[in-house]
Amino acid sequence: MGTGERPAGSGRMLTGVAWAVLLLGLWLWGREVSGGPGGSSAPTTGDVAAVGRPLGVPLPPAHDPVEPARPHRVDIPSIGVSAAVVPRGLDATGAVDPPPYSMPQTVGWFDGGAQPGAAGPSLLVGHVDTETKPAVFYGLSAAKPGEKVRVTREDGSVAVFTIDDVQVFGRERFDAQEVYGARQDGRAELRLITCGGTFDPATKAYTANVVVSAYLTGMTTGPAAARAVDEP
């Protein structure tokens, strides 16, 4: 999050997540998640479940967790996301420092949590917009259960996750354990987080957070890993 003065207009994504960040900080041994600046109109999803887990959507079995490796890139073909991933630590306030304002198409990985593919929830955060245009996770609320998220890791492997839940959590109903806690013990999971709801000019904050949950369903290595990120 950073301290001191911020660039003009930078409060939109940042303050929209700040309230959730504090809860995450308390729940994850003082660690938090936040975002970046804002300006263009974000997806108006409201303070209720966006998609959830519709009945009748077939989901594959979970893949066993694998050895940890740091994330390098994330691809979500269904919503057109293909972005570099950078590790982010804590700033002076105890929050996860988001990607710089100059890198709105970059995703931040909370390096104090699980590495994608290893057991536990791994947290990826991204801007929803900038002052003038959509940012990397602008379309996140349009993701649907059953769609794939592919995380290219530093060892060259690709961890393939399947989305099983898409929700929007408003301020008054945000539950840090529900959002960031493991859905199933011992499973490798992923959370992709950005701002949602509506932007309140009075508070310079969004009213909600979009949270996409996914779980590991496959691993590819070698030449197959290079092709995996291009598959729908």
C-alpha positions in Angstrom: 0.0 0.0 0.0 2.8 2.4 0.8 2.9 5.5 3.0 2.9 9.2 2.4 1.5 10.9 -0.6 0.2 8.9 -3.6 -0.1 9.9 -7.2 -3.3 11.8 -8.0 -6.3 9.6 -8.3 -4.5 6.6 -7.0 -7.0 5.8 -4.2 -9.6 4.0 -6.2 -8.3 0.4 -6.4 -6.1 0.9 -3.3 -8.7 2.2 -0.9 -11.3 -0.1 -2.4 -9.3 -3.0 -1.0 -7.9 -1.4 2.1 -10.8 -2.5 4.3 -10.4 -6.1 3.2 -6.6 -5.8 3.7 -6.9 -5.1 7.4 -9.0 -8.2 7.9 -6.5 -10.3 6.0 -3.7 -8.8 7.9 -5.2 -9.9 11.2 -6.0 -13.4 9.9 -2.7 -14.0 8.1 -0.4 -13.2 11.0 -0.4 -9.5 10.1 -0.2 -9.9 6.3 -2.6 -8.1 3.9 -3.6 -7.7 0.3 -4.3 -4.5 -1.6 -4.5 -3.0 -5.1 -3.6 0.2 -7.0 -5.1 3.3 -8.6 -8.4 3.7 -10.4 -10.3 5.9 -12.7 -12.3 4.1 -15.4 -15.6 2.4 -14.7 -15.0 -1.0 -13.0 -17.4 -4.0 -13.5 -20.5 -3.2 -11.5 -21.2 -6.5 -9.9 -22.8 -5.4 -6.6 -22.3 -6.7 -3.1 -23.6 -10.2 -3.7 -22.3 -13.4 -5.1 -21.3 -12.8 -8.7 -21.5 -16.4 -10.0 -20.8 -18.7 -7.1 -20.8 -22.3 -8.0 -23.8 -23.0 -10.3 -25.4 -26.4 -10.2 -24.6 -28.7 -13.1 -21.1 -27.3 -13.8 -18.8 -30.4 -14.1 -15.5 -29.9 -12.2 -12.5 -32.2 -12.5 -10.9 -34.0 -9.6 -8.1 -32.1 -7.7 -4.5 -32.8 -8.6 -2.2 -33.6 -5.7 -0.1 -30.6 -4.5 3.4 -30.4 -6.0 6.7 -29.1 -4.9 6.7 -25.3 -4.5 8.0 -23.0 -7.3 7.5 -19.2 -7.6 5.0 -18.0 -10.1 6.2 -16.2 -13.3 3.1 -15.6 -15.4 -0.7 -16.1 -15.1 -3.0 -16.8 -18.1 -6.8 -16.9 -18.0 -7.8 -17.5 -21.6 -11.5 -17.1 -21.1 -11.2 -13.5 -20.1 -8.1 -12.6 -22.1 -5.6 -12.3 -19.2 -1.9 -13.0 -19.9 0.2 -11.2 -17.4 3.6 -11.3 -15.7 3.5 -12.1 -12.0 5.8 -10.3 -9.5 6.3 -11.1 -5.8 5.1 -8.5 -3.4 5.9 -8.2 0.2 4.7 -6.0 3.0 5.0 -2.2 3.1 5.5 0.0 6.1 1.9 -0.3 7.1 1.9 -4.1 7.1 0.0 -4.5 3.8 1.0 -6.3 0.7 2.7 -3.8 -1.5 0.8 -4.0 -4.9 2.4 -3.8 -8.3 3.6 -0.2 -9.1 1.1 2.2 -10.5 3.2 2.2 -13.7 2.5 -1.5 -14.1 -1.3 -1.9 -14.2 -1.2 -5.0 -16.4 1.0 -6.9 -13.9 -0.3 -9.2 -11.2 1.1 -9.3 -7.7 1.7 -12.5 -5.8 1.7 -12.5 -2.0 5.1 -14.1 -1.3 4.3 -14.6 2.3 1.7 -17.3 1.4 1.6 -20.5 -0.6 3.3 -20.8 -4.0 0.9 -21.8 -6.8 0.7 -25.6 -7.0 1.8 -26.2 -3.4 -0.7 -27.0 -0.7 -2.7 -24.1 0.6 -4.2 -21.0 -0.9 -2.0 -18.8 -3.1 -3.0 -15.2 -3.4 -2.8 -13.2 -6.7 -4.0 -9.5 -6.7 -4.3 -7.1 -9.5 -5.6 -3.6 -10.4 -9.2 -3.4 -11.8 -8.5 -0.1 -13.6 -6.4 3.0 -13.9 -7.3 6.7 -14.2 -8.0 6.2 -17.9 -8.5 2.5 -18.8 -9.1 -1.0 -17.6 -6.3 -2.9 -15.9 -5.3 -6.5 -15.7 -8.2 -7.8 -13.7 -10.9 -5.6 -15.1 -12.7 -8.7 -16.5 -12.2 -10.9 -13.5 -15.9 -10.8 -12.4 -16.8 -12.4 -15.8 -14.8 -15.6 -15.0 -16.9 -18.7 -14.6 -16.6 -22.0 -12.8 -15.0 -24.7 -14.9 -12.7 -22.2 -16.7 -9.0 -22.6 -16.4 -6.3 -20.5 -14.8 -2.7 -21.4 -15.8 0.2 -20.3 -13.7 3.7 -20.6 -15.3 6.2 -21.3 -12.6 9.9 -20.5 -12.4 10.8 -24.2 -12.8 9.2 -24.2 -16.3 6.1 -26.1 -15.2 2.6 -24.9 -15.6 0.1 -25.4 -12.8 -3.4 -25.7 -14.2 -6.2 -24.5 -11.9 -9.9 -24.9 -12.4 -12.2 -22.1 -11.2 -14.8 -23.4 -8.8 -16.2 -20.2 -7.3 -16.6 -16.6 -8.2 -18.0 -14.2 -5.6 -18.2 -10.5 -4.7 -17.8 -9.7 -1.1 -19.2 -6.4 0.2 -17.7 -4.5 3.1 -20.4 -5.5 5.5 -20.1 -9.2 4.8 -16.4 -9.6 4.2 -15.1 -12.7 6.0 -11.4 -13.1 5.8 -11.4 -16.7 6.7 -14.0 -17.5 4.1 -12.1 -15.6 1.4 -8.5 -16.6 2.2 -8.9 -19.8 4.1 -8.4 -23.2 2.5 -11.6 -24.6 1.0 -10.3 -28.2 1.5 -7.4 -29.0 3.7 -4.3 -30.2 1.9 -5.4 -29.0 -1.5 -3.5 -26.6 -3.7 -5.7 -23.6 -4.3 -5.6 -20.1 -5.9 -7.4 -16.8 -5.1 -7.5 -14.0 -7.6 -8.6 -10.7 -6.1 -9.5 -7.3 -7.4 -12.1 -4.5 -6.6 -15.7 -4.8 -7.6 -19.1 -3.4 -6.8 -19.4 0.4 -7.4 -17.0 3.2 -6.8 -18.0 5.7 -4.1 -16.5 9.1 -4.8 -17.2 10.2 -1.2 -15.0 7.6 0.3 -12.8 7.1 -2.8 -13.3 3.4 -2.4 -15.0 0.5 -4.2 -17.8 -1.2 -2.3 -16.7 -4.8 -2.7 -14.0 -7.2 -3.8 -14.2 -9.8 -6.6 -12.7 -13.1 -5.4 -12.2 -15.9 -7.8 -11.3 -19.3 -6.2 -9.7 -22.1 -8.1 -8.0 -25.4 -7.3 -5.1 -27.4 -8.9 -6.3 -29.9 -11.4 -3.3 -30.5 -13.6 0.5 -30.0 -14.1 2.4 -29.8 -17.4 6.1 -29.8 -17.9 8.6 -29.7 -20.8 7.3 -28.9 -24.3 3.7 -29.5 -23.2 4.0 -26.7 -20.7 4.8 -24.2 -23.5 1.6 -25.2 -25.3 -0.6 -25.3 -22.2 -1.0 -21.6 -21.8 -2.4 -21.2 -25.3 -5.2 -23.8 -24.8 -8.7 -22.6 -24.1 
